[in-house]
Amino acid sequence: MNQVVTESSGVANPTATALRVTEIFLSLQGETSRVGLPTVFVRLTGCPLRCGYCDTAYAFHGGESLQLDDILQRVAAYGVRHVTL
């Protein structure tokens, strides 16, 4: 199922060509079987869950609307194999 979520309500729009992104950054994976591997993280804006333990509340609002092609280009510029969305 390849759907793009474009609203903070969590409603998927499979024809969307953009996502609201808070940040794109390179770091080491800290979880799963890929711990320690260089990974590009694409942090989306607008999670509606508001978990009490969330460490990224700054991503609840704001962000920048980016075209999917622009996101892919920015991710590819890091030159690493792993990406977490």
C-alpha positions in Angstrom: 0.0 0.0 0.0 1.7 3.2 -1.2 -0.2 6.1 0.1 0.9 9.6 0.9 -0.4 11.3 4.0 -0.7 15.0 3.4 -2.8 16.2 6.3 -2.2 16.1 10.0 -5.5 14.3 10.3 -3.8 11.2 9.0 -5.9 11.0 5.9 -4.1 9.4 3.0 -4.2 10.8 -0.4 -2.6 8.4 -2.9 -2.4 11.1 -5.6 -0.5 13.7 -3.5 2.8 14.9 -4.9 4.0 16.6 -1.8 4.6 16.0 1.9 4.9 18.4 4.8 8.4 17.9 6.2 9.9 19.2 9.4 13.4 18.1 8.7 15.7 15.8 6.7 18.9 14.7 8.4 21.7 12.1 8.5 22.3 10.2 11.7 23.1 6.7 12.9 20.1 4.4 13.2 19.4 3.8 16.9 16.8 1.1 16.7 16.0 -2.2 14.9 18.5 -4.6 13.4 20.1 -1.7 11.6 21.5 -0.1 14.8 24.6 1.9 14.0 24.1 2.2 10.3 24.2 5.6 8.6 20.5 6.5 7.9 18.7 9.5 6.4 15.7 10.4 8.5 12.8 12.3 6.9 10.7 13.7 9.8 7.2 14.5 8.7 5.0 17.2 10.2 1.7 16.7 11.9 1.6 13.5 13.9 -1.9 13.5 15.6 -1.0 11.1 18.4 0.6 13.4 21.1 2.2 10.5 23.0 3.4 11.6 26.4 6.9 10.3 25.8 7.3 12.1 22.4 10.7 13.8 22.0 9.7 15.6 18.8 6.8 17.8 19.7 8.3 20.5 17.6 7.2 18.5 14.6 3.5 18.7 15.5 3.1 22.0 13.5 4.8 24.0 10.9 7.2 22.2 8.5 7.6 22.9 4.8 5.6 21.4 1.9 8.1 19.6 -0.3 7.5 17.9 -3.6 8.2 14.2 -3.6 10.9 14.7 -6.2 12.6 17.3 -4.0 12.5 15.0 -1.0 14.0 12.1 -3.0 16.8 14.4 -4.3 17.7 15.7 -0.8 17.8 12.1 0.5 19.9 10.9 -2.4 22.4 13.7 -1.8 23.5 12.0 1.5 24.6 9.0 -0.4 23.6 6.4 2.2 21.6 3.2 1.7 19.1 3.4 4.5 16.2 5.9 4.9 13.6 6.1 7.7 10.4 8.0 7.1 
